[in-house]
């Protein structure tokens, strides 16, 4: 199985978790994901995901001036986004536990 298939299912939750800590803009989010080890993430993956999260009501965007160039589109987690993150975390911990049992041969 390719890593991209696994990543597709968890990237939304990872982005929501980062935004739960502080507002951010696309490039900064990509850098944070890279720092967490998701080095294969590129703009063509991230920006459509951010648009989807905004359309779903998980994040809102605000354009703010940048000291280094053009204005930036900052994203903030909404109340709905916090609920989505809580659901993701619950599902993640359940799946993580189940996979660990299978890999360890436990029942």
N, C-alpha and C positions, 0 to 999 in steps of 0.2 A: 504494500500500500504506500502510495506517495504521501510525503509529509503534507503536501498542499491539501489533500483530502481531510486529514485530521485537523489542520489549521483552520480550514473553512468553518468548521463547527465551533471553534472556540475564540476566534478573533473578535467577534462582536462583544463577548463578555470581557475580554482583555481590554478593549478600548473603553468600554463602560467603566471598568474598574479604575483605569487611569484618570478618566474624566471625573470620577467620584472624588478624587483627591484634589483636583484643581482644574479650572478651565484651561483650554489649550487650543492650538490651531494645528492644522494638518501636518505641516512639516515637523513641528515639535512632537506631535503624537508619534510620527514615524520614527523619529530619533529615540523616543522613549521605548518604543517596541524593539528597536535595534539593541538598545542597552539591556533589555530583558532577554536578549538572545534570539529574537525573531528577525534575523538579519535578511531573510528572503522577502520581507514585506517591501513593496514598492508603491509608488503613487497610484498606479493603475489598479492596485488591489484596495488601497486604503480609501481613496477619495470616493469611489462608488459606495463603499461601506458607510462612510460618514453621511452621504446623501440619503442612504436607506434609513439610517438611525434617526436622521432629522425627519424624514417622511413618516416614520413610525411614531414620532413624538417622544423619542428617548433623549434627544438632545435639541437644544436651540442654538442658533448661531447669531453672533453680533459682530459686525465689522468695526474694527478699532484701528486707529493709526499705529503704524510701526515706526520705531526709531531708525530702522535700518532699510527702509524702502517702502514698497507699496503697502496699503492697508492689509490687515490680516483678518481672517474670518475665524473668530474665537468660538469654540463650542463649549456649552455648559450642559451638564446633566440635568434633566427635568425630574419631577417627582415620578413620572411614568418610567423614566430611565432607571431610577433607583429601584423601582419594583422589578423591572426587567433584569437588573443586575442581581437582585436577591434571588430571583427565579433561576438565573444562570448558575449562581453559586451553589444553590441547593442541588441542581441537576449535576453540576460538575463533581461535587463531593460524593454523590451517590454513584456516578459512573466510575470515578476514580477508585472508590472502594471495591466495586464489582470487578473492575479490571485487575486490581491488585490481588484479589482473591483468586481469580482465574490464573494469573501468572504465577502465583505462589502455590497453586494446586489445592487451595483451601475450598471448602464448601460451606 
